[in-house]
Amino acid sequence: MNGFTVYPAIDIRAGRVVRLQQGDYDRETRYPDEPLDVARRYTDGGATWLHVVDLDAARGGGYTLAPLLRRLRRETGLRVQTGGGVRSRRDVEEILEAGAERVVVGSLAVREPGTVLDWLARFGRDRITVALDARLDDAGTWRLPVAGWTQDGGGELHALLERYAANGLAHLLCTDIDRDGMLAGPNLALYAAIARQAPQVRVQASGGVRDGADVAAARAAGCAGVVLGKALLDGRMAVADALAAREAAPC
């Protein structure tokens, strides 16, 4: 697969860079650096993309990071995909106007897929990333929590993916919630299954990536990109390591 993309991630809560464990707002690690300083460090390491999440808005709606987006574009040149609290067409318009390359839509993509399919048609398939973040239930079904992963969205991963894939989806971000922030390795079996189901969709792996070997393994499993959060923030790997692993991985 050509064009494998490394997405360093910055999750922001109350203006600070944080990481949550398994999406739990009560299990937060806060980092001292300002978001722009972190982004500049990733740029210096060779990153060309940045994944930004508004954690406050993810639960309550109302995306708040437009001013930061403008500074990121102006001061770093990074291409940004971002989401959290996207609830309306106007939210999408404002985020794109602020400089985002792609808008990540999660909760609404589960609750109102028809609306999001309309946005794909209106804004273009390369301007929307659908986030189907999943948790395996006791019956072995991949459920799709919403509202910052705090509520049951009522959807099932593979069924909803089928609908999006049949209607032109280009970019899918999928997080195995139980691995998020845990440095336990990505769920390669899940990503391989998604790649088999929807080979035309560019899948971004998220959750659990620890090192360059995980980056290479995600690419080998059929992913088109990987989102890196805690491993970078904790200094376990550098952006340059991820980029090198991407180039070394078999296509």
C-alpha positions in Angstrom: 0.0 0.0 0.0 1.4 3.4 -1.0 1.3 6.6 0.9 1.3 5.2 4.5 0.8 8.2 6.8 2.1 8.7 10.3 -0.2 10.9 12.4 1.3 12.2 15.6 -1.7 13.0 17.9 -2.4 15.8 20.3 -5.4 15.4 22.6 -6.4 18.6 24.3 -8.5 19.1 27.4 -8.8 22.5 29.1 -6.1 23.9 26.9 -3.5 21.3 27.9 -2.0 18.3 26.1 -3.3 15.1 27.8 -3.7 11.4 27.3 -6.6 9.3 28.6 -6.4 5.6 29.4 -9.1 3.6 27.5 -11.0 6.8 27.0 -11.6 7.3 30.7 -11.7 11.0 31.6 -10.8 10.1 35.2 -7.6 8.4 34.1 -5.8 11.4 32.6 -2.1 12.0 32.1 -1.3 15.7 31.7 1.9 16.9 29.8 3.7 20.1 30.5 4.4 21.3 27.0 2.1 23.7 25.2 0.2 22.2 22.2 2.1 24.3 19.7 5.4 23.3 21.2 4.5 19.7 20.8 3.5 20.2 17.2 6.7 22.0 16.4 8.7 19.1 17.9 6.8 16.7 15.6 7.4 18.9 12.6 11.1 18.9 13.4 11.0 15.1 13.5 9.7 15.0 10.0 5.9 14.8 10.5 3.7 16.3 7.8 0.4 15.5 9.4 -1.1 16.1 12.9 -4.1 14.5 14.5 -5.8 16.9 17.0 -8.7 16.0 19.3 -10.9 18.4 21.3 -11.6 16.2 24.3 -13.9 18.7 26.0 -16.0 19.0 23.0 -16.1 15.3 22.4 -18.4 14.8 25.3 -20.6 18.0 25.0 -20.2 19.2 21.5 -19.1 22.6 20.3 -15.6 22.4 18.8 -13.3 24.9 20.5 -9.9 24.6 18.8 -10.3 26.8 15.7 -7.8 29.5 17.0 -5.2 26.7 17.6 -5.8 25.3 14.1 -5.1 28.7 12.6 -1.8 29.0 14.5 -0.8 25.4 13.7 -1.3 26.0 10.0 0.5 29.4 10.1 3.4 28.4 12.3 4.1 24.7 11.5 2.7 24.0 8.0 1.4 20.7 9.2 -1.7 19.2 7.6 -4.2 18.7 10.3 -7.1 16.3 10.8 -9.2 17.1 13.8 -12.4 16.4 15.6 -14.3 16.3 18.8 -17.8 17.7 19.2 -18.6 17.9 15.5 -22.4 18.0 15.4 -23.4 20.1 12.4 -22.6 21.1 8.9 -21.6 24.5 10.2 -19.0 22.8 12.6 -17.4 21.2 9.5 -17.4 24.4 7.6 -15.8 26.3 10.5 -13.1 23.7 11.1 -12.2 23.6 7.4 -12.2 27.4 7.2 -9.8 27.5 10.2 -7.3 25.4 8.2 -8.0 21.8 8.8 -7.3 19.4 5.9 -9.9 16.9 7.2 -12.6 16.9 9.8 -12.9 13.8 12.0 -16.6 12.8 12.8 -17.2 10.2 15.4 -20.4 10.3 17.5 -22.5 11.7 14.7 -21.1 9.1 12.3 -22.6 6.4 14.5 -25.9 8.1 15.4 -26.7 9.8 12.1 -24.8 8.1 9.3 -27.1 9.6 6.7 -26.1 13.1 7.7 -22.4 12.2 7.5 -22.9 10.6 4.1 -24.4 13.9 2.9 -21.3 15.7 4.2 -19.0 13.3 2.2 -20.9 14.3 -0.9 -21.0 18.0 -0.1 -17.4 18.5 1.1 -15.6 15.7 -0.7 -14.5 12.3 0.4 -11.0 13.5 1.2 -12.2 16.2 3.7 -14.0 13.8 6.1 -12.5 11.1 8.3 -15.1 8.9 9.9 -14.1 7.6 13.3 -15.6 4.3 14.3 -14.1 3.6 17.7 -15.0 0.2 19.0 -15.1 -1.9 22.1 -15.6 -5.6 22.0 -18.6 -6.7 24.1 -19.1 -10.0 26.0 -20.9 -11.5 23.0 -17.9 -10.8 20.7 -19.5 -7.8 18.9 -17.6 -4.6 18.2 -19.8 -1.9 19.7 -19.4 1.8 19.0 -19.5 4.1 22.0 -20.1 7.8 21.5 -19.8 11.1 23.3 -16.2 10.7 24.2 -16.8 7.0 24.5 -19.1 7.5 27.5 -22.4 6.4 25.9 -23.6 3.4 23.9 -24.1 4.6 20.3 -26.2 1.5 19.4 -24.1 0.7 16.3 -22.0 -2.3 15.3 -18.6 -1.7 13.6 -18.7 -4.0 10.6 -22.3 -3.3 9.7 -21.8 0.5 9.8 -18.5 0.2 7.9 -20.3 -1.7 5.2 -22.7 1.2 4.7 -20.0 3.8 4.6 -17.7 1.8 2.3 -20.6 1.3 -0.2 -21.1 5.1 -0.3 -17.7 6.4 -1.0 -15.9 6.6 2.3 -12.2 7.2 1.8 -10.8 7.6 5.3 -11.6 5.6 8.4 -10.1 6.1 11.8 -10.6 3.0 14.0 -9.5 2.8 17.7 -9.7 -0.3 19.8 -10.8 1.6 22.9 -9.5 -1.0 25.3 -6.0 -0.5 23.9 -6.1 3.3 23.8 -3.3 4.8 25.9 -2.3 1.4 27.2 0.8 0.8 25.1 -0.3 -2.8 24.6 0.2 -3.0 20.8 -2.4 -2.4 18.1 -5.2 -4.8 17.4 -3.8 -6.2 14.2 -6.5 -8.8 13.8 -9.2 -6.1 13.8 -7.4 -4.0 11.2 -6.8 -6.9 9.0 -10.5 -7.8 9.1 -11.4 -4.2 8.2 -8.9 -4.1 5.3 -10.4 -7.4 4.0 -14.0 -6.0 4.3 -13.3 -2.6 2.8 -10.1 -2.6 0.8 -10.9 0.6 -0.9 -11.0 2.5 2.4 -7.8 4.0 3.8 -7.7 2.8 7.4 -5.9 4.6 10.2 -4.9 2.4 13.1 -5.2 3.9 16.6 -4.7 2.6 20.1 -1.8 0.8 21.7 1.0 1.5 19.3 4.3 1.3 21.2 7.2 1.3 18.7 8.4 1.1 15.2 7.7 -2.6 15.0 4.0 -1.8 15.7 4.0 0.8 13.0 5.4 -1.7 10.5 2.9 -4.4 11.6 0.0 -2.0 11.2 1.0 -1.3 7.6 1.5 -5.0 6.9 -2.1 -5.6 8.3 -3.4 -3.4 5.6 -3.6 0.0 7.3 -2.9 3.2 5.3 -1.8 5.1 8.4 -1.2 5.1 12.1 -2.1 7.5 14.9 0.6 7.9 17.6 -0.2 9.4 20.9 1.2 8.2 24.2 4.4 6.5 22.8 5.5 9.9 21.4 4.5 12.0 24.4 6.3 9.6 26.8 9.4 9.5 24.7 9.2 5.8 24.0 9.6 6.5 20.3 10.3 9.5 18.1 8.5 10.6 15.0 11.6 9.8 13.0 11.5 6.2 14.3 7.9 5.8 13.1 8.8 7.3 9.7 11.8 4.9 9.4 9.6 1.9 10.3 7.0 3.0 7.8 9.6 3.0 5.0 11.0 -0.4 6.1 7.6 -2.1 6.3 6.6 -4.4 3.5 3.9 -3.0 1.2 
